[in-house]
Amino acid sequence: MAHMIPVIIHHETGAKAQSGGKKNQEYLRFCIQQTAKYNQRVVLIGDHSNRSWCKEWHDVSEFASARWDTFAAVFRNLSAYPDSWAISFFRRFFLIHEYLVKNNDSDCVILDSDILLYLNLSAYEPFRSCDTALEIPQKQDMQGIPAGNGLRWTACAGISYFRRESLADFLDYCIDMYSNHLDVLNKKWDAHKKYNLYGGVGEMSLLYLWSLTLPRDRVLNLAKIYKDTVFDANICIPSNYLENEYEYDSMLGIKKLRWSGGVPYCRHLETRKEIRFYALHFGDISKQYMYDLFMHQKVTVPTRIKAFLWRFRGMLSRIRHRIFG
């Protein structure tokens, strides 16, 4: 029997409503149902609000661990986010590692709950020759400060692959960095404070720094095109690995997609090739498009009108802010 990689989603539905999503965050259902079309093992680590949403569901309380307690004791919020948010960005990695241990699984794919997936990840050959797979953009300069700073520190785990040992190594790396190397992390946080930039040090920062400690050939970059296919890091922007890489629908504020055989494609601006997207990641307000693309493979007219009104209200708000302060 072929090895079935568990695709694991962590989502606590009762949490604060997100941009473009309702309080009950219905988009999680679309994520699970779409993932299950291609993958046999879909796991939801959630709470009582989504108990019935996935065939294999687990409550977060099942995966408490001493490793998490150790991390929580040394963690420092080096960001502009509320303390509860800042530490929660790391939590799923500890929960998922404990799941792997308890179920004796050797590896997994971690999936954000606002992704539509179009691939059987157990059959994705590049996973067999790496220890971890992340989405890492080429440009690592933080905007808003002098060029060449290299302080963006971004490796996204929206869709990511980990061998169990590698995930444990990342967790131990996080504990060590917050315990013994705050001076390193403060380089980024100090720049945010100096230039009055939102954000700070989060899980993407630690993932990026950790990836630099690994042999280069053991880290797979899912933001890069592989045989005319790619995983989308954020549908809201034309970039992926490179800046302004794909065709973009400025009216909707998302990549300009085409569909064939039930899967999405987007034109690469440099090569002019149609690149098959194995995943679409609906960051921020683009969650409002998930239902349409899940059900209809297009953005319907009512949703287009709502999106226009949303953007128009945002524009008016910015104008009022500039005029009245």
Secondary structure, 3 states (H helix, E strand, C coil): CCCCCCEEEECCCCCCCCCCCCCCCCHHHHHHHHHHHHCCCEEEEECHHHCCCCCEEEEHHHHCCHHHHHHHHHCCCCECCCHHHHHHHHHHHHHHHHHHHHHCCCEEEEECCCEEECCCHHHCHHHHHCCEEEECCCCCCCCCCCCCCCCCCCCEEEEEEEEHHHHHHHHHHHHHHHHHCHHHHHHHHHHHHHCCCCCECCHHHHHHHHHHCCCHHHEEECCCCECCEEECCCCCCCCCCCCCCECEECCCCEECEEEECCEEEEEECCCCCEEEEEEEECCHHHHHHHHHHHHCCCCCHHHHHHHHHHHHHHHHHHHHHHHHC
